[in-house]
Amino acid sequence: MQDTLRRASAIALTAAPVVLLGETGTGKEVLARALHQLSPRAERPFVPVNCGAIPGELLESELFGHVRGAFSGAVADKPGLFEAAAGGTLLLDEVADLPLGLQVKLLRVLQDGEVRRVGSNRSVALDVRVLAATHKDLGAQVELGLFRADLYYRIKVLSLRLPALRDRREDILALARHFLDLEGDRPRQLAPATEEILLTYRWPGNIRELSNAMRYASVLAEQPVIEPQHLPEEVLCRPTSAPPQGALRTLMEVEHEHVLAVLRACGGVQSDAARVLGIGRNTLWRMLRRLPRATVTPAEPAASRPAREGRPSLGGDAEARRVASRSG
């Protein structure tokens, strides 16, 4: 996190667009405000807008403004948020939720540095720094055709990724104490048992959830010490981030184990096993070819050889070699 903050200090001094990446609740808007406050534009407006909270048909007017008579209900001229942020910073939060049609118009504004209100034929030159934030993978959105590639490369001149709270456990207690200090007029302390719970909980809601938990605890605790019973129920009951028992395995290892288990359950008949697995018999044979030789040694499939049902089951590697070498 310290590396992210150091980079942010340098990025704040530029006027280039920045994309802020991270899960919901990691503090993207807080970082955006910090970038604005550290920039030469600090005395000018900071205007945030949540692109996912406004319907697409209204968002264009919100961003670019409109003139009187532009549409039904437009009874007067209205400046948009770009104009409201003139000389300052505009944060496009949840930018991945922008409709494709509006992405084209945003791209033109970023390229030309001009805004045209809805219903107007006159453009207004503006100096606005644009920050964008999202919890989605914009690169993947581009691949899916949900986000324009040209806009992606226009706004992603610089980027900062905020780690999830579960990946920065060294900050949890400091943040918890900070939030407690904001909640009352008397000092608060965290009991050792409470600290342990805070450190092992996964915090799916990240910093926002931690802030809410400390607010909840400060209301319930009558004494200066925050005990475990003062924490929200979900923090006490949800699974923690303790590592799973046993060694973690690769997807290929799990796949191999499942394929062999199905083969054994089907008595070594590959055609039956393929049907259970929902794949073709040739696909199953190719999967068996990829198994380590210490596990199986499959032979070429012989489609003309009929399956022989009811053979006695073998155990261990002997059975694996048998089922892999039979054609089914």
C-alpha positions as CSV (number, residue, x, y, z in Angstrom):
1,M,0.0,0.0,0.0
2,Q,2.9,2.4,0.7
3,D,4.1,1.9,-2.8
4,T,0.7,2.8,-4.1
5,L,0.7,6.0,-2.1
6,R,4.2,6.9,-3.2
7,R,3.1,6.5,-6.9
8,A,-0.1,8.5,-6.2
9,S,2.0,11.5,-4.9
10,A,3.9,11.6,-8.1
11,I,0.8,11.0,-10.3
12,A,-1.1,13.8,-8.5
13,L,1.2,16.4,-10.0
14,T,0.3,15.5,-13.6
15,A,-2.8,16.4,-15.6
16,A,-3.0,13.0,-17.3
17,P,-6.1,10.8,-16.9
18,V,-5.9,8.1,-14.2
19,V,-7.8,4.8,-13.8
20,L,-8.3,3.7,-10.2
21,L,-8.8,-0.1,-9.9
22,G,-9.9,-2.2,-6.9
23,E,-12.7,-4.0,-5.3
24,T,-15.7,-2.2,-3.9
25,G,-15.0,-0.5,-0.6
26,T,-11.2,-0.3,-1.0
27,G,-11.2,3.5,-1.0
28,K,-11.0,4.5,-4.7
29,E,-13.0,7.7,-4.2
30,V,-10.9,8.6,-1.2
31,L,-7.7,8.2,-3.2
32,A,-9.3,10.2,-6.1
33,R,-9.9,13.1,-3.6
34,A,-6.3,12.8,-2.4
35,L,-5.0,13.0,-6.0
36,H,-7.1,16.2,-6.4
37,Q,-5.9,17.7,-3.1
38,L,-2.3,17.1,-3.9
39,S,-2.6,18.5,-7.5
40,P,-2.3,22.1,-8.7
41,R,-6.1,22.0,-9.1
42,A,-6.7,21.6,-5.4
43,E,-8.5,25.0,-5.2
44,R,-10.8,24.1,-8.1
45,P,-13.9,21.8,-7.8
46,F,-13.7,18.0,-7.3
47,V,-16.9,16.5,-8.9
48,P,-17.6,12.8,-8.5
49,V,-20.3,11.0,-10.4
50,N,-21.4,7.3,-10.2
51,C,-21.9,6.2,-13.8
52,G,-23.7,3.1,-12.6
53,A,-26.3,4.9,-10.5
54,I,-27.8,7.1,-13.2
55,P,-29.8,5.6,-16.1
56,G,-28.1,5.9,-19.4
57,E,-30.7,8.2,-21.0
58,L,-30.1,10.7,-18.2
59,L,-26.4,10.3,-17.8
60,E,-25.6,12.2,-21.0
61,S,-27.4,15.2,-19.8
62,E,-25.8,15.0,-16.4
63,L,-22.3,14.8,-17.8
64,F,-22.6,17.3,-20.7
65,G,-25.6,19.4,-19.8
66,H,-28.5,20.4,-22.1
67,V,-30.2,23.4,-23.6
68,R,-33.8,24.4,-23.3
69,G,-36.1,22.3,-25.4
70,A,-33.5,19.6,-26.0
71,F,-36.0,17.0,-24.8
72,S,-39.3,16.8,-23.0
73,G,-38.9,18.5,-19.6
74,A,-35.9,20.5,-20.6
75,V,-37.4,23.9,-19.6
76,A,-34.1,25.7,-19.1
77,D,-30.4,25.5,-20.0
78,K,-28.5,23.3,-17.6
79,P,-24.7,23.0,-17.4
80,G,-23.3,19.4,-17.0
81,L,-20.9,18.0,-14.6
82,F,-18.0,18.6,-17.0
83,E,-18.7,22.3,-16.8
84,A,-19.2,22.1,-13.1
85,A,-15.7,20.7,-12.8
86,A,-14.0,23.3,-15.0
87,G,-10.4,23.8,-13.9
88,G,-10.7,20.9,-11.5
89,T,-11.2,17.2,-11.4
90,L,-14.1,15.0,-12.5
91,L,-14.3,11.4,-11.1
92,L,-16.1,8.9,-13.3
93,D,-16.9,6.3,-10.7
94,E,-17.9,2.8,-12.0
95,V,-16.8,3.9,-15.5
96,A,-17.2,0.4,-16.8
97,D,-21.0,0.8,-16.5
98,L,-21.1,3.6,-19.1
99,P,-23.4,2.7,-22.1
100,L,-21.5,2.1,-25.3
101,G,-23.2,5.0,-27.0
102,L,-22.1,7.4,-24.3
103,Q,-18.6,6.0,-24.4
104,V,-18.2,7.4,-27.9
105,K,-19.3,10.9,-26.8
106,L,-17.0,10.7,-23.8
107,L,-14.1,9.8,-26.0
108,R,-14.7,12.8,-28.2
109,V,-14.8,15.1,-25.2
110,L,-11.5,13.7,-23.9
111,Q,-9.8,14.0,-27.4
112,D,-11.0,17.5,-28.2
113,G,-11.2,19.0,-24.8
114,E,-14.7,20.4,-25.7
115,V,-18.2,19.7,-24.4
116,R,-21.4,20.1,-26.4
117,R,-24.6,20.3,-24.4
118,V,-27.4,18.0,-25.5
119,G,-29.5,19.8,-28.1
120,S,-26.8,22.5,-28.8
121,N,-24.6,23.0,-31.9
122,R,-22.0,25.0,-30.0
123,S,-19.0,23.4,-28.2
124,V,-17.5,24.8,-25.0
125,A,-13.7,24.4,-24.4
126,L,-12.9,23.0,-20.9
127,D,-9.9,22.2,-18.9
128,V,-10.9,19.2,-16.7
129,R,-8.8,16.4,-15.4
130,V,-10.6,13.1,-15.6
131,L,-10.2,10.3,-13.1
132,A,-12.0,7.0,-13.7
133,A,-12.6,4.2,-11.1
134,T,-14.0,0.7,-11.4
135,H,-14.1,-2.6,-9.6
136,K,-14.3,-4.5,-12.9
137,D,-11.4,-5.7,-15.1
138,L,-11.5,-3.1,-18.0
139,G,-9.3,-5.2,-20.2
140,A,-11.7,-8.1,-19.9
141,Q,-14.6,-5.7,-20.6
142,V,-12.9,-4.7,-23.8
143,E,-12.4,-8.3,-24.8
144,L,-16.1,-9.0,-24.2
145,G,-17.1,-5.9,-26.3
146,L,-18.6,-4.1,-23.3
147,F,-16.1,-1.3,-23.2
148,R,-14.5,0.5,-26.2
149,A,-10.8,-0.2,-26.7
150,D,-10.1,3.4,-27.9
151,L,-11.7,4.9,-24.7
152,Y,-9.9,2.3,-22.6
153,Y,-6.5,3.5,-23.9
154,R,-7.5,7.1,-23.7
155,I,-8.4,7.0,-20.0
156,K,-5.7,4.5,-18.9
157,V,-2.7,6.7,-19.3
158,L,-1.9,6.1,-15.7
159,S,-3.4,3.5,-13.3
160,L,-3.3,2.8,-9.6
161,R,-4.6,-0.4,-8.1
162,L,-5.9,-0.5,-4.5
163,P,-5.3,-3.8,-2.8
164,A,-8.2,-5.5,-0.9
165,L,-8.1,-5.1,2.9
166,R,-7.5,-8.9,3.3
167,D,-4.2,-8.4,1.4
168,R,-3.0,-5.6,3.6
169,R,-3.6,-7.0,7.1
170,E,-0.8,-4.9,8.6
171,D,-3.2,-1.9,8.1
172,I,-6.3,-3.4,9.7
173,L,-5.7,-2.4,13.3
174,A,-4.4,1.0,12.5
175,L,-7.5,1.7,10.4
176,A,-9.8,0.3,13.0
177,R,-8.4,2.6,15.7
178,H,-8.6,5.5,13.3
179,F,-12.3,4.9,12.7
180,L,-12.9,4.5,16.4
181,D,-11.3,7.9,17.0
182,L,-13.7,9.4,14.5
183,E,-16.8,8.0,16.3
184,G,-16.7,9.5,19.8
185,D,-15.4,12.1,22.2
186,R,-13.6,9.5,24.4
187,P,-10.6,7.3,23.6
188,R,-11.4,3.7,22.7
189,Q,-9.3,0.6,22.9
190,L,-9.5,-2.8,21.2
191,A,-9.4,-5.9,23.4
192,P,-6.8,-8.5,22.3
193,A,-9.6,-10.9,21.4
194,T,-11.2,-8.3,19.3
195,E,-7.9,-7.5,17.5
196,E,-7.6,-11.3,16.7
197,I,-11.1,-11.4,15.2
198,L,-10.4,-8.3,13.1
199,L,-7.2,-9.7,11.8
200,T,-8.7,-13.1,10.7
201,Y,-11.9,-11.8,9.2
202,R,-11.9,-11.6,5.4
203,W,-13.5,-8.2,5.1
204,P,-15.4,-8.7,1.8
205,G,-16.6,-5.1,2.1
206,N,-13.0,-3.9,2.6
207,I,-12.4,-0.5,4.3
208,R,-16.0,0.5,4.1
209,E,-17.1,-2.6,6.0
210,L,-14.4,-2.0,8.6
211,S,-15.5,1.6,9.1
212,N,-19.1,0.5,9.6
213,A,-18.1,-2.3,12.0
214,M,-16.2,0.2,14.2
215,R,-19.2,2.6,14.1
216,Y,-21.4,-0.3,15.2
217,A,-19.0,-1.3,18.0
218,S,-18.7,2.3,19.3
219,V,-22.5,2.5,19.7
220,L,-22.8,-0.8,21.6
221,A,-19.8,-0.5,23.8
222,E,-20.5,1.4,27.0
223,Q,-16.9,1.0,28.3
224,P,-13.8,2.3,26.6
225,V,-12.7,-1.2,25.5
226,I,-14.2,-2.8,22.4
227,E,-14.9,-6.5,23.2
228,P,-15.8,-9.2,20.6
229,Q,-19.5,-9.0,21.6
230,H,-19.6,-5.4,20.4
231,L,-18.7,-6.4,16.8
232,P,-21.4,-7.0,14.1
233,E,-22.8,-10.5,14.0
234,E,-21.4,-11.1,10.4
235,V,-17.9,-10.3,11.6
236,L,-18.2,-12.9,14.4
237,C,-19.9,-15.6,12.3
238,R,-18.6,-15.5,8.8
239,P,-15.6,-17.7,7.7
240,T,-12.3,-16.2,8.4
241,S,-9.3,-16.0,6.1
242,A,-7.6,-19.0,7.7
243,P,-5.8,-21.0,5.0
244,P,-7.6,-24.2,3.9
245,Q,-6.5,-27.5,5.3
246,G,-4.2,-29.5,3.1
247,A,-2.1,-28.5,0.2
248,L,-3.7,-26.5,-2.6
249,R,-3.8,-28.3,-6.0
250,T,-3.8,-27.1,-9.5
251,L,-6.9,-27.3,-11.7
252,M,-5.2,-30.0,-13.9
253,E,-4.6,-32.1,-10.8
254,V,-8.2,-31.9,-9.7
255,E,-9.4,-32.7,-13.3
256,H,-7.1,-35.7,-13.5
257,E,-8.4,-37.1,-10.2
258,H,-12.0,-36.6,-11.2
259,V,-11.6,-38.2,-14.6
260,L,-10.0,-41.3,-13.0
261,A,-12.7,-41.5,-10.3
262,V,-15.4,-41.5,-13.0
263,L,-13.5,-44.1,-15.0
264,R,-13.4,-46.4,-12.0
265,A,-17.0,-45.8,-11.2
266,C,-17.9,-46.8,-14.8
267,G,-15.8,-50.0,-14.5
268,G,-13.2,-48.7,-17.0
269,V,-15.7,-48.3,-19.9
270,Q,-14.5,-45.1,-21.5
271,S,-17.7,-44.5,-23.5
272,D,-19.8,-44.6,-20.3
273,A,-17.2,-42.4,-18.5
274,A,-17.3,-39.8,-21.4
275,R,-21.1,-39.7,-21.2
276,V,-21.0,-39.1,-17.5
277,L,-18.3,-36.4,-17.9
278,G,-20.3,-34.8,-20.8
279,I,-17.5,-35.0,-23.3
280,G,-16.7,-37.0,-26.4
281,R,-14.7,-40.3,-26.1
282,N,-11.8,-38.9,-28.2
283,T,-11.7,-35.9,-25.8
284,L,-11.5,-38.3,-22.9
285,W,-8.8,-40.3,-24.5
286,R,-6.7,-37.1,-25.1
287,M,-7.2,-36.2,-21.5
288,L,-5.8,-39.6,-20.4
289,R,-2.9,-39.1,-22.7
290,R,-1.9,-36.0,-20.7
291,L,-1.9,-37.9,-17.4
292,P,1.6,-38.6,-16.0
293,R,3.0,-42.0,-17.0
294,A,3.3,-42.9,-13.3
295,T,-0.5,-42.7,-13.1
296,V,-1.7,-44.2,-16.4
297,T,-0.3,-45.3,-19.7
298,P,-3.2,-45.0,-22.2
299,A,-3.2,-46.9,-25.5
300,E,-4.6,-45.7,-28.8
301,P,-8.4,-45.9,-28.9
302,A,-9.7,-48.9,-30.7
303,A,-13.2,-48.0,-31.8
304,S,-13.8,-51.4,-33.4
305,R,-13.1,-53.3,-30.1
306,P,-16.3,-53.7,-28.1
307,A,-16.3,-52.9,-24.4
308,R,-16.2,-55.8,-22.0
309,E,-18.4,-55.2,-19.0
310,G,-18.1,-56.9,-15.6
311,R,-14.4,-57.5,-15.4
312,P,-13.2,-57.6,-11.8
313,S,-12.0,-54.3,-10.4
314,L,-8.3,-53.7,-9.9
315,G,-6.9,-51.4,-7.3
316,G,-4.5,-48.4,-7.4
317,D,-2.3,-47.8,-10.5
318,A,-3.1,-51.2,-12.0
319,E,-6.7,-50.2,-12.3
320,A,-5.8,-46.8,-13.7
321,R,-3.6,-48.4,-16.4
322,R,-6.4,-50.8,-17.3
323,V,-9.1,-48.2,-17.7
324,A,-6.9,-45.9,-19.6
325,S,-5.8,-48.6,-22.1
326,R,-9.3,-49.8,-22.8
327,S,-11.3,-48.3,-25.6
328,G,-14.7,-48.4,-23.9
